[in-house]
Amino acid sequence: MLRSFGLARNFSTSSRVLVNYGFVGLGQMGQHMARHIYEKLEPVDKLFVYDTVGAASDTFVRTNKDAFPDHAHQLFKVDQLTDLVSTVEEPLDYVVTMVPEGSHVSGVVSALVEAYKQVTPSKNFHPTVFLDSSTIDIQTSREIHEYVKQQVPEFDFIDTPVSGGVAGARKGTLSFMLSRGSMDDISPKLLTLLKKMGANIFPCGASHGTGLAAKLSNNYLLAVTNLAVADSFQLAKSFGLDLKAYAKLVSVSTGKCWAAVDNCPIPGAYPSEKQLPADIGYEGGFTTKLTRKDLVLATSCAEKNNRPLFLGDVGRFWYNKACESEKLANRDLGVFYEWLEDIDTKKSDEKVGVTEKATVKA
């Protein structure tokens, strides 16, 4: 057990104008989220970034300083995670994490908490709030939250997962879901940070984990509708329909959904400026393996919550099958449309296996 921090009496009561941000995880989503923070920094603010892949940090700093040179003196790369504590004059106001797994979130937070506990606080010492925008299981997130509140009661750890995909991260239109009872429970500084990166803020409930609960429920819906969209477009193709015209029809009809419109799997269905993954070989975007990860998390958390998901087994089966191929696993989930065309529909044994499993569970 780590020793208690016990530094409440050292917290500054003076008003602070500057805000210091830390961002951990500069992957396909994180690099855009951090970029929006950088572009919208106030003149006295600072941003410190870290990624386990040093080249990702180097590229981020170089490209963004070139694009916004007026802010260059406010952007800093750290070479080691704990530099977010040791190389800053005072604790950061916010540290945003956007990493792949719950174990990574736990590792980042515990390393930083331990590092904070080793330093002598300055007279201007103030709390740090960890914002985790990763998609992880609810139980792990709750355990990290409890750990932070136990070790450093003045600090906080909030689940703030996002929806909107890489396109939403790039455009700054993400939706944030967080464990807060209402908008009134979100501090002005926190709201300012979230609005730098996104367009929609949804308080999902007062207890920790409600943000993730909303995220997993949403991404379960995404996973199964994406599968249905691929099936629908293959059906339309078998009927000899013009798929670009069919895509436009769906966009204004009852089948309209994100997977069919905002991430339409038909190449050339929309103008190139929309930058849909389907137009570049399903590269980039929200990968099939990440969709599978979220689907597995959703179904696993549902089991712990004693809530059967009627499409859970079917969805997991097909996403597991798709992820057996690297070229499918690492491409945008819209690739399901292309993949379903390659499946020999005469081989019914796999589909029978799913049906039988679903029947047994029912």
Backbone hydrogen bonds, N-H to C=O, Kabsch-Sander energy under -0.5 kcal/mol:
donor,donor_aa,acceptor,acceptor_aa,energy
5,F,151,Q,-1.9
10,N,7,L,-1.7
11,F,8,A,-1.6
12,S,125,F,-2.9
21,Y,19,V,-0.5
21,Y,46,K,-2.9
22,G,94,Y,-2.3
23,F,48,F,-2.4
24,V,96,V,-3.1
25,G,23,F,-0.5
25,G,50,Y,-2.5
31,Q,27,G,-2.4
32,H,29,M,-0.7
33,M,29,M,-2.0
34,A,30,G,-2.9
35,R,31,Q,-1.5
36,H,32,H,-2.1
37,I,33,M,-1.5
38,Y,34,A,-2.4
39,E,35,R,-2.9
40,K,36,H,-1.3
41,L,38,Y,-1.5
45,D,42,E,-1.9
46,K,19,V,-1.6
47,L,74,Q,-2.9
48,F,21,Y,-2.6
49,V,76,F,-2.6
50,Y,23,F,-2.3
54,G,52,T,-0.9
56,A,53,V,-1.2
57,S,53,V,-1.2
58,D,54,G,-2.5
59,T,55,A,-2.7
60,F,56,A,-2.2
61,V,57,S,-2.6
62,R,58,D,-2.6
63,T,59,T,-2.7
64,N,60,F,-2.1
65,K,61,V,-2.2
66,D,62,R,-2.0
67,A,63,T,-1.8
68,F,64,N,-2.5
71,H,68,F,-1.7
72,A,69,P,-1.3
74,Q,71,H,-2.9
75,L,72,A,-1.2
76,F,47,L,-2.7
78,V,49,V,-2.3
83,D,80,Q,-1.6
84,L,81,L,-2.0
85,V,82,T,-1.9
86,S,82,T,-2.5
87,T,83,D,-2.0
88,V,85,V,-0.6
93,D,20,N,-1.7
94,Y,20,N,-1.6
95,V,129,V,-2.2
96,V,22,G,-2.9
97,T,131,L,-2.6
98,M,24,V,-2.7
105,V,101,E,-1.7
106,S,102,G,-2.6
107,G,103,S,-2.1
108,V,104,H,-2.5
109,V,105,V,-2.6
110,S,106,S,-2.5
111,A,107,G,-1.9
112,L,108,V,-2.2
113,V,109,V,-2.8
114,E,110,S,-2.4
115,A,111,A,-2.0
116,Y,112,L,-2.7
117,K,113,V,-1.8
118,Q,114,E,-0.6
118,Q,115,A,-1.1
119,V,115,A,-0.5
119,V,116,Y,-1.0
125,F,122,S,-1.8
129,V,93,D,-2.2
130,F,128,T,-0.5
130,F,156,D,-3.3
131,L,95,V,-2.8
131,L,129,V,-0.5
132,D,130,F,-0.6
132,D,158,I,-2.5
133,S,97,T,-2.6
133,S,131,L,-0.8
136,I,134,S,-0.7
141,S,137,D,-1.8
142,R,138,I,-2.3
143,E,139,Q,-2.3
144,I,140,T,-2.3
145,H,141,S,-2.3
146,E,142,R,-2.5
147,Y,143,E,-2.3
148,V,144,I,-2.6
149,K,145,H,-2.3
150,Q,146,E,-1.9
151,Q,147,Y,-2.7
152,V,148,V,-3.1
155,F,152,V,-2.2
156,D,128,T,-1.7
158,I,130,F,-2.9
160,T,132,D,-2.7
160,T,158,I,-0.6
162,V,133,S,-0.7
163,S,175,S,-1.8
168,G,164,G,-1.8
169,A,165,G,-2.1
170,R,166,V,-2.8
171,K,167,A,-2.3
172,G,168,G,-1.1
173,T,168,G,-2.3
174,L,168,G,-0.7
174,L,197,M,-0.9
175,S,163,S,-2.6
176,F,174,L,-0.5
176,F,200,N,-3.3
177,M,161,P,-2.5
178,L,202,F,-2.1
179,S,159,D,-1.0
180,R,178,L,-2.0
185,D,182,S,-1.4
186,I,183,M,-1.6
187,S,185,D,-0.6
191,L,187,S,-2.7
192,T,188,P,-2.2
193,L,189,K,-1.9
194,L,190,L,-2.5
195,K,191,L,-2.3
196,K,192,T,-0.9
196,K,193,L,-0.8
197,M,193,L,-0.9
197,M,194,L,-0.7
198,G,194,L,-2.0
199,A,174,L,-2.2
200,N,174,L,-1.8
202,F,176,F,-3.2
204,C,178,L,-2.9
205,G,178,L,-0.5
205,G,180,R,-1.7
210,T,207,S,-1.5
213,A,209,G,-2.2
214,A,210,T,-2.1
215,K,211,G,-2.1
216,L,212,L,-3.0
217,S,213,A,-1.9
218,N,214,A,-2.3
219,N,215,K,-2.7
220,Y,216,L,-1.9
221,L,217,S,-1.5
222,L,218,N,-2.2
223,A,219,N,-2.4
224,V,220,Y,-2.1
225,T,221,L,-2.4
226,N,222,L,-2.4
227,L,223,A,-1.5
228,A,224,V,-2.1
229,V,225,T,-2.8
230,A,226,N,-2.2
231,D,227,L,-2.0
232,S,228,A,-2.7
233,F,229,V,-2.6
234,Q,230,A,-1.9
235,L,231,D,-2.1
236,A,232,S,-2.6
237,K,233,F,-2.1
238,S,234,Q,-2.0
239,F,235,L,-1.3
240,G,237,K,-1.6
241,L,236,A,-2.3
243,L,241,L,-0.7
246,Y,242,D,-2.5
247,A,243,L,-2.3
248,K,244,K,-1.6
249,L,245,A,-2.1
250,V,246,Y,-2.7
251,S,247,A,-1.8
252,V,248,K,-0.5
252,V,249,L,-1.4
253,S,250,V,-1.7
256,K,253,S,-1.9
260,A,257,C,-0.6
261,V,257,C,-1.8
263,N,258,W,-2.2
264,C,261,V,-1.5
269,A,266,I,-1.8
274,K,271,P,-1.9
275,Q,272,S,-1.9
279,D,276,L,-1.7
280,I,277,P,-1.7
281,G,278,A,-0.8
282,Y,277,P,-2.6
283,E,277,P,-0.7
283,E,280,I,-0.8
287,T,285,G,-0.8
288,T,328,L,-0.6
288,T,331,R,-2.4
289,K,329,A,-2.4
291,T,287,T,-2.0
292,R,288,T,-2.6
293,K,289,K,-2.1
294,D,290,L,-2.3
295,L,291,T,-2.4
296,V,292,R,-2.8
297,L,293,K,-2.5
298,A,294,D,-2.7
299,T,295,L,-2.5
300,S,296,V,-2.5
301,C,297,L,-2.7
302,A,298,A,-2.0
303,E,299,T,-2.0
304,K,300,S,-1.8
305,N,301,C,-1.2
306,N,303,E,-1.5
307,R,302,A,-2.8
310,F,308,P,-0.6
312,G,309,L,-1.2
313,D,309,L,-0.6
315,G,311,L,-2.5
316,R,312,G,-2.7
317,F,313,D,-2.3
318,W,314,V,-2.0
319,Y,315,G,-2.4
320,N,316,R,-2.6
321,K,317,F,-2.1
322,A,318,W,-2.3
323,C,319,Y,-2.1
324,E,321,K,-1.2
325,S,322,A,-1.7
326,E,324,E,-0.5
328,L,325,S,-0.8
329,A,325,S,-2.9
330,N,326,E,-2.2
331,R,328,L,-1.2
332,D,282,Y,-3.3
333,L,286,F,-2.4
335,V,332,D,-2.4
336,F,333,L,-1.7
337,Y,334,G,-1.7
339,W,335,V,-2.6
340,L,336,F,-2.8
341,E,337,Y,-0.9
342,D,338,E,-0.7
342,D,339,W,-1.3
343,I,339,W,-0.8
343,I,340,L,-0.5
345,T,343,I,-1.1
347,K,344,D,-1.7
348,S,346,K,-1.1
352,V,348,S,-2.7
353,G,349,D,-2.0
354,V,350,E,-1.5
355,T,351,K,-2.3
356,E,352,V,-3.0
357,K,353,G,-2.0
358,A,354,V,-2.7
359,T,355,T,-2.3
360,V,356,E,-2.4
361,K,357,K,-2.3
362,A,358,A,-1.9
